[in-house]
Amino acid sequence: MNSKTKQIFFSPLKCLFVTFIFIVGVPGIEKCNAQSIIGKWQRDLTVVYTTDKATGKQVPLSPDKQKQYTDAAAERGYLEILEFKSDGTYTSTVTAGGEKKVHSEHYSLTGNKLDLNIPLVMGEKTYITIASLTSAKMIWDLVFMKKLTGVGYKRI
């Protein structure tokens, strides 16, 4: 390669153009699949866990016991709606047994850790991890008083 060819091949303008394409153009090609919790959600799943005596690990209740829990909630008319707003606040509306309770508070989301600022109970904090999130469905692992509960919501 002679010096004139090197000059044309490695010109600063070409280097700048290629750099621009990689910085601006290539990321624009990828579709962003990040989902947001902002919006209204209705609880449509609760998975209750129990501690396995042999292993000490938390495992889901048997299908029969889970059905009893689900049926009891339905019998009481349990309905939970969460609305997450972009200003960092949420509103929880729970109806059960003919009573309706509305609660509003601030929330924070760091990675998959959701903090709803739930007051301590007997000095214990409630921990929520978003296990999965799509545009239509959100699944939580909720740990309250060292007990795991799976909670599912559908977007409404």
Secondary structure, 3 states (H helix, E strand, C coil): CCHHHHHHHCCHHHHHHHHHHHHHHHHHHCCCCCCCCCEEEEEEEEEEEEECCCCCCEEECCHHHHHHHHHHHHHCCCEEEEEECCCCEEEEEEEECCEEEEEEEECEEECCEEECCCCCECCECCEEEEEEECCCEEEEEEEECCEEEEEEEEEC
